[in-house]
Amino acid sequence: MAGTLYHRDQSLVVPIAALSREDLALAGGKGANLGELVRAGFPVPAAVVISTTAYTRLAESAGLAAAIQAGLRAGDAAGIRAAFEAATIPDRLRAEIVEAYVALGGGPVAVRSSATAEDLPGATFAGQQDTFLNVVGEAALLEAVRRCWGSLWTERAIAYRDRRDVDQAAVRIAVVVQRMVPAEHAGVLFTANPVTGARDEVVIDASSGLGEAVVSGLVTPDHYVVDARGSFRQRTLGRREVVIRGVDGGGVAHTVDEQVDSLPDEAVVELARLGRAVATHFGRPQDIEWARAAGQVWLVQARPMTALPPSPLRLGRVRRRLGLQLLDYFTDRPYPLDVSAWILPGIGRLVERMLAEIPGLRVQMSEVLPRSAGSWTGSCLRSPGRPGRCSPRPHAWPAGSAASRPRRGSAIRASPGSAARCTSSARPP
């Protein structure tokens, strides 16, 4: 930014291209991940990050640290938030924010909270802080930034951090100011199937207008499942109960019964390709928000998937043949104790002896019902309609697995017919 001397740890407003995944403490999870995407050459809208240093300076200059402690002791989250929203932004910080806004070209921007306790490997905290879309003008921008800072201290955010044993005094928040994409279509994509756990599938939920309609669960989106070759495994059109679009002068409008087109197939394939590239870059499956305008796909957020089921096991010839028969015996998957206590030593041994009488055939029940990370999964019981694959729903989760994402605070956020949104508060079935 012209006229601003950038010092990595002292800067109040930081260019997004200067950040990487290592800058969680300075830019929060969202800002750090976006900076990493920019550095790797992915299509990300121009943005700056109002750093955690700016948040700390504001808290110090306005005496907000005492208000935070008093509010936490009294359980008065509303009071803490009100104090932030009423705080006067210091002149230097105000000047840097306005300068950065002008450098972005002015006009509409998205203002997104980016907390340091966010988008972590074990918990994403997604939806705990606020985002404001189509913010236009300097006054509206400064107000949105204040409200993002205050959203760190909602009752829901405080309670969630308590459940995750996050030190309330140590948490900080940055704010991403990102050029607004006038999306014709937008939504979310998962680089692994959040329902089955299949790592070779990309799941895309899309709808017309801004992605907020999909993220907030306001619509039944178009739902696509694309395999590693770019072929469609599933395509389900949504209902678009509402379309959210930016309006002149700032803010958004919700419309119904709008005549719109579905996302073109080539855009779906391009999204799947980009998603896989992002997952490869970060080294783990990703949950990505995207927008498409004038034929260009943009990535506006990326975070790790934290409650992904185990990958489905490929079934061998014996399991495929026995699977349907075993389904007749078990109306529900047996518990691990059922398998080890009576299935294997009882009926399992009997079946092994019976099949051993057939020349050339030898079956080990331990291969039909294998262990996975110390738990019996009953993996020969196939999922309906998925030949050659097993159901990914063990009754006992492996030790150390992330049994613990959403958007807007829900454990599993999904619209009817859409992919479930994995959340850090999800529980094993």
C-alpha positions in Angstrom: 0.0 0.0 0.0 1.3 3.4 -1.0 2.7 5.4 1.9 2.6 2.5 4.4 5.8 0.9 5.6 5.1 -2.8 6.1 6.7 -4.4 9.1 5.5 -8.0 9.5 4.7 -8.0 13.2 3.8 -4.4 13.8 1.7 -3.6 10.7 -2.0 -2.8 11.3 -3.1 -3.6 7.8 -1.3 -6.3 5.8 -1.5 -7.1 2.1 -2.9 -10.6 1.6 0.0 -11.6 -0.7 2.4 -11.0 2.2 0.8 -13.7 4.3 1.1 -17.5 4.4 -0.3 -20.4 6.5 2.4 -19.6 9.1 0.8 -16.3 9.9 -2.1 -17.5 12.0 -1.1 -15.3 15.0 -1.1 -12.2 12.8 -3.9 -12.8 10.3 -6.1 -15.4 12.0 -7.0 -18.7 10.3 -9.0 -17.3 7.4 -6.5 -14.6 6.5 -3.5 -17.0 6.8 -5.1 -19.5 4.5 -6.1 -17.0 1.9 -2.6 -15.6 1.9 -1.3 -19.1 1.3 -3.7 -19.6 -1.6 -2.5 -16.3 -3.2 1.2 -17.3 -2.8 0.4 -20.6 -4.5 -1.2 -18.9 -7.5 -4.8 -19.8 -6.9 -7.5 -17.3 -8.0 -8.4 -15.3 -4.9 -10.0 -11.8 -4.9 -7.7 -8.9 -4.0 -7.7 -8.4 -0.2 -6.0 -7.0 2.8 -6.0 -8.1 6.4 -6.5 -5.8 9.4 -4.2 -7.7 11.7 -4.5 -8.9 15.2 -2.1 -6.2 16.1 -4.7 -3.6 15.2 -7.2 -5.5 17.4 -4.8 -5.4 20.3 -4.0 -1.7 19.8 -7.7 -0.9 19.8 -8.3 -2.9 23.0 -5.4 -1.1 24.7 -6.3 2.4 23.6 -10.0 2.1 24.4 -9.5 0.3 27.7 -11.3 -2.8 26.4 -9.2 -5.4 28.2 -10.8 -4.5 31.5 -14.3 -4.6 29.8 -13.5 -8.1 28.5 -12.4 -9.5 31.9 -15.4 -7.9 33.7 -17.8 -9.2 31.0 -16.4 -12.7 31.2 -16.7 -12.7 35.0 -20.3 -11.5 34.9 -21.3 -13.6 31.9 -22.1 -10.4 30.0 -21.1 -11.2 26.4 -23.5 -8.5 25.1 -21.7 -5.8 27.1 -18.3 -6.8 25.7 -19.6 -6.7 22.2 -21.3 -3.4 22.7 -18.0 -1.9 24.0 -16.2 -2.9 20.9 -18.9 -1.6 18.6 -18.9 1.7 20.3 -15.1 2.1 20.5 -13.4 4.9 18.6 -10.9 3.6 16.1 -7.5 5.3 16.5 -6.6 7.8 13.8 -3.6 5.9 12.5 -5.5 2.7 12.2 -8.5 4.4 10.6 -6.2 6.0 8.1 -4.6 2.7 7.2 -7.9 1.0 6.8 -9.2 3.7 4.5 -6.0 3.8 2.5 -6.2 0.0 2.0 -9.8 0.3 0.9 -8.9 2.9 -1.7 -6.1 0.7 -2.9 -8.6 -2.2 -3.4 -10.5 0.1 -5.7 -13.2 1.2 -3.3 -16.6 -0.1 -4.2 -18.2 -3.2 -2.6 -16.1 -5.4 -0.4 -16.7 -8.5 1.8 -15.6 -8.0 5.5 -14.8 -11.3 7.1 -13.8 -12.1 10.7 -10.6 -14.2 11.0 -9.9 -15.3 14.6 -6.7 -16.9 15.8 -8.7 -19.8 17.2 -10.1 -20.6 13.8 -9.5 -23.1 11.0 -7.2 -25.2 13.2 -6.5 -28.9 12.4 -8.8 -30.1 15.2 -11.5 -27.4 15.1 -12.4 -24.8 12.6 -14.7 -22.5 14.7 -16.4 -21.7 11.4 -19.4 -19.4 11.7 -18.6 -18.3 15.2 -17.7 -14.8 14.1 -19.4 -12.4 11.7 -19.1 -11.7 8.0 -20.6 -8.7 6.2 -21.1 -8.8 2.4 -21.4 -6.0 -0.2 -20.1 -3.3 2.2 -19.8 0.0 0.3 -18.1 3.2 1.5 -15.6 4.1 4.2 -18.1 4.7 7.0 -19.8 1.3 6.4 -16.4 -0.4 6.2 -15.3 1.0 9.6 -18.6 0.0 11.1 -18.3 -3.5 9.7 -14.8 -3.9 11.1 -15.9 -2.8 14.5 -18.7 -5.4 14.4 -16.3 -8.1 13.4 -14.1 -7.3 16.4 -17.1 -7.4 18.6 -18.3 -10.7 17.2 -15.3 -12.4 18.9 -17.3 -12.0 22.1 -20.7 -13.3 21.4 -22.2 -15.8 23.9 -22.0 -18.6 21.3 -18.3 -17.9 20.5 -17.3 -17.7 24.2 -19.2 -20.9 25.0 -17.6 -22.7 22.0 -14.1 -21.7 23.0 -14.8 -22.9 26.6 -15.9 -26.3 25.3 -12.7 -26.5 23.2 -10.5 -25.4 26.2 -9.3 -22.3 24.3 -7.8 -19.6 26.5 -10.2 -16.6 26.3 -7.5 -14.1 27.2 -5.2 -15.3 24.5 -7.6 -15.3 21.5 -7.3 -12.5 19.0 -9.1 -11.5 15.8 -8.1 -10.1 12.4 -10.4 -8.9 9.7 -10.2 -9.7 6.0 -11.3 -7.0 3.6 -11.8 -8.7 0.3 -13.0 -7.3 -3.0 -16.6 -8.4 -3.5 -17.3 -10.9 -6.3 -20.6 -10.2 -8.0 -21.4 -13.8 -8.1 -23.7 -15.4 -10.7 -23.2 -18.7 -8.9 -21.5 -19.5 -5.6 -21.4 -22.2 -2.9 -19.1 -24.6 -1.2 -17.0 -27.5 -2.2 -15.4 -30.4 -0.2 -12.4 -32.1 -1.6 -13.5 -35.3 0.1 -17.0 -36.7 0.4 -18.1 -35.5 3.9 -20.8 -38.2 4.0 -19.0 -41.3 2.9 -15.4 -40.2 3.6 -14.4 -41.0 0.0 -11.1 -39.1 -0.7 -11.5 -39.6 -4.5 -14.7 -37.6 -4.7 -15.2 -33.8 -4.7 -18.6 -32.7 -3.5 -20.0 -29.3 -4.7 -23.1 -27.4 -3.5 -24.0 -24.5 -5.8 -26.8 -22.0 -6.1 -27.5 -18.7 -7.9 -26.3 -15.4 -6.4 -24.1 -15.0 -3.4 -22.8 -18.1 -1.5 -24.4 -16.9 1.8 -27.6 -18.7 0.7 -25.8 -22.0 0.6 -23.6 -21.4 3.6 -26.5 -20.4 5.8 -28.7 -23.3 4.7 -31.4 -21.1 3.2 -31.6 -23.0 -0.1 -31.6 -26.5 -1.4 -28.6 -26.2 -3.6 -27.6 -28.0 -6.8 -25.5 -30.9 -5.6 -22.7 -32.5 -7.6 -20.3 -35.3 -6.9 -17.3 -35.5 -9.2 -14.7 -38.3 -9.2 -10.9 -38.1 -9.7 -11.3 -38.3 -13.5 -13.7 -35.4 -13.6 -16.7 -37.6 -14.3 -20.0 -36.9 -12.6 -21.1 -39.5 -10.1 -24.1 -37.6 -8.9 -26.0 -34.6 -10.1 -29.1 -33.3 -8.2 -30.7 -29.9 -9.1 -31.8 -27.7 -6.2 -34.8 -25.6 -5.7 -33.3 -22.1 -5.1 -35.9 -21.1 -2.6 -34.1 -17.7 -2.3 -31.4 -15.9 -4.2 -29.2 -13.4 -2.4 -27.6 -10.6 -4.4 -25.7 -7.4 -3.6 -27.6 -4.1 -4.1 -26.4 -0.7 -5.1 -25.2 1.3 -2.2 -24.4 -1.7 0.0 -26.1 -4.6 1.6 -27.9 -7.6 0.1 -31.4 -8.4 -1.0 -33.2 -11.7 -0.9 -35.4 -12.6 -3.8 -37.7 -15.5 -4.6 -39.0 -17.1 -7.8 -36.0 -15.7 -9.7 -35.4 -17.4 -13.1 -31.8 -18.5 -13.1 -29.6 -21.1 -14.8 -27.6 -23.9 -13.2 -23.8 -23.9 -13.0 -22.3 -25.1 -16.3 -20.7 -28.5 -16.3 -17.4 -27.1 -17.3 -17.5 -24.9 -14.3 -18.2 -27.8 -12.0 -15.2 -29.7 -13.5 -13.0 -26.6 -13.1 -14.1 -26.3 -9.4 -13.3 -29.9 -8.8 -9.8 -29.5 -10.3 -9.1 -26.4 -8.3 -10.3 -28.1 -5.1 -8.0 -31.1 -5.6 -5.1 -28.8 -6.2 -5.8 -26.8 -3.0 -6.1 -30.1 -1.0 -2.8 -31.3 -2.5 -1.1 -28.0 -1.6 -2.3 -28.0 2.0 -1.8 -31.8 2.4 -5.3 -32.6 3.7 -8.9 -32.4 2.5 -10.3 -28.9 2.4 -13.7 -27.1 2.8 -13.7 -24.3 0.3 -16.1 -21.4 -0.4 -16.2 -20.2 -4.0 -17.9 -17.7 -6.3 -18.2 -17.5 -10.1 -18.7 -14.3 -12.1 -18.2 -13.6 -15.8 -16.9 -17.1 -16.4 -14.1 -16.7 -13.7 -14.0 -19.0 -10.6 -12.7 -17.4 -7.4 -11.8 -19.0 -4.1 -12.9 -16.8 -1.2 -12.2 -19.1 1.8 -10.5 -22.4 2.5 -10.2 -24.4 5.7 -9.4 -28.0 6.6 -12.1 -30.6 7.0 -12.0 -31.8 10.6 -14.7 -34.4 11.1 -14.2 -36.5 8.0 -15.3 -40.1 8.2 -12.7 -42.9 7.5 -12.2 -43.7 3.8 -14.5 -46.4 2.5 -12.8 -49.8 2.2 -12.5 -51.4 -1.1 -14.3 -54.8 -1.0 -12.6 -58.0 -2.3 -14.4 -60.8 -4.1 -15.3 -62.7 -0.9 -16.7 -59.7 0.9 -18.8 -58.7 -2.1 -20.3 -62.2 -2.3 -20.9 -62.5 1.4 -22.1 -58.9 2.0 -25.7 -59.3 0.9 -26.0 -62.5 2.9 -24.6 -60.9 6.1 -27.0 -58.0 5.6 -29.8 -60.5 6.0 -28.5 -61.4 9.4 -27.8 -57.9 10.7 -30.4 -55.2 10.4 -27.8 -52.8 11.9 -24.1 -52.9 12.1 -22.8 -54.9 15.1 -20.9 -53.2 17.9 -17.2 -54.0 18.2 -18.0 -56.1 21.3 -20.5 -58.1 19.3 -17.9 -59.0 16.7 -15.1 -59.9 19.2 -17.4 -61.7 21.7 -19.7 -63.8 19.7 -19.6 -63.3 15.9 -16.0 -64.3 15.3 -15.7 -67.1 17.9 -19.3 -68.3 17.3 -21.0 -68.1 13.9 -17.7 -66.9 12.4 -15.9 -70.1 13.3 -18.9 -72.2 12.2 -18.9 -70.5 8.7 -15.2 -71.0 8.3 -15.5 -74.8 9.0 -18.5 -75.1 6.6 -16.7 -73.3 3.8 -13.5 -75.3 4.4 -15.5 -78.4 3.2 -15.6 -76.9 -0.3 -12.4 -77.9 -2.1 -10.2 -75.0 -3.0 -12.2 -72.5 -0.9 -10.7 -71.0 2.3 -12.3 -68.0 4.0 -11.0 -66.2 7.1 -13.7 -64.2 9.0 -11.1 -61.9 10.2 -10.6 -60.8 6.6 -14.4 -60.5 6.0 -14.7 -58.3 9.2 -11.4 -56.5 9.4 -10.2 -54.2 12.2 -9.6 -50.6 11.4 -7.4 -48.6 13.8 -8.3 -51.0 16.6 -12.0 -51.0 16.0 -14.2 -53.6 14.3 -16.0 -51.8 11.5 -18.1 -54.5 10.0 -16.8 -53.3 6.6 -18.3 -56.1 4.5 -21.7 -54.5 5.0 -22.0 -52.4 1.9 -23.7 -49.0 1.6 -26.9 -49.2 -0.5 -26.3 -48.4 -4.1 -22.5 -48.3 -3.8 -21.2 -51.7 -5.2 -17.7 -52.5 -4.1 -17.7 -50.0 -1.2 -18.5 -50.3 2.4 -20.3 -48.0 4.7 -18.0 -45.6 6.6 -19.9 -45.5 9.8 -18.1 -47.5 12.6 -19.9 -47.8 15.9 -16.6 -47.0 17.7 -14.3 -44.3 16.5 -10.6 -45.0 16.4 -8.6 -43.5 19.2 -7.2 -40.0 18.3 -9.7 -39.4 15.5 -11.4 -36.0 15.2 -14.8 -36.9 16.7 -15.1 -33.5 17.3 -17.2 -28.2 12.0 -20.4 -25.4 10.9 -21.3 -23.1 9.7 -23.5 -20.9 11.7 -23.0 -23.0 14.7 -24.6 -26.3 13.8 -23.0 -29.7 14.2 -24.0 -31.0 10.8 -25.3 -28.3 8.5 -27.0 -29.5 5.4 -29.9 -28.6 3.3 -32.3 -31.3 2.1 -30.5 -33.1 -0.8 -27.2 -31.4 -0.2 -23.9 -32.6 1.3 -23.7 -32.5 5.0 -21.3 -29.9 6.3 -18.9 -31.5 8.7 -18.5 -29.6 12.0 -16.1 -29.7 14.8 -18.9 -30.5 17.2 -20.1 -33.5 15.2 -20.3 -36.8 17.1 -19.8 -40.3 15.8 -23.1 -42.1 14.8 
